[in-house]
């Protein structure tokens, strides 16, 4: 299942896990439109991409971009596809 969302925030993550492994990447905060059958407005969510997954993308995800999320078999975001850049002046 894929979802199209708008990136509304971005946080850099870099820490040492309890097992001693370094975790680095970016947490993205997103908004997506609620279907008219279910309600109105937008709902928020977030997902994490490791530095390696970010480096494999052919674009740099940033605030106000619309992206399509692709999930792996574990239900985690595996990669993104750029749908649209929204330019805000």
ChimeraX attribute file (.defattr): number of C-alpha atoms within 10 A of each C-alpha:
attribute: neighborCount
match mode: 1-to-1
recipient: residues
	/A:1	7
	/A:2	10
	/A:3	11
	/A:4	18
	/A:5	21
	/A:6	23
	/A:7	21
	/A:8	18
	/A:9	14
	/A:10	17
	/A:11	11
	/A:12	11
	/A:13	14
	/A:14	13
	/A:15	11
	/A:16	10
	/A:17	9
	/A:18	7
	/A:19	6
	/A:20	8
	/A:21	9
	/A:22	10
	/A:23	13
	/A:24	16
	/A:25	18
	/A:26	19
	/A:27	16
	/A:28	20
	/A:29	18
	/A:30	23
	/A:31	18
	/A:32	17
	/A:33	14
	/A:34	13
	/A:35	10
	/A:36	8
	/A:37	6
	/A:38	6
	/A:39	9
	/A:40	10
	/A:41	10
	/A:42	11
	/A:43	11
	/A:44	14
	/A:45	12
	/A:46	14
	/A:47	14
	/A:48	20
	/A:49	19
	/A:50	15
	/A:51	15
	/A:52	10
	/A:53	15
	/A:54	18
	/A:55	12
	/A:56	10
	/A:57	13
	/A:58	10
	/A:59	11
	/A:60	10
	/A:61	19
	/A:62	15
	/A:63	16
	/A:64	17
	/A:65	18
	/A:66	23
	/A:67	21
	/A:68	16
	/A:69	18
	/A:70	16
	/A:71	15
	/A:72	10
	/A:73	7
	/A:74	7
	/A:75	9
	/A:76	13
	/A:77	17
	/A:78	17
	/A:79	16
	/A:80	22
	/A:81	15
	/A:82	16
	/A:83	13
	/A:84	12
	/A:85	14
	/A:86	11
	/A:87	8
	/A:88	5
	/A:89	3
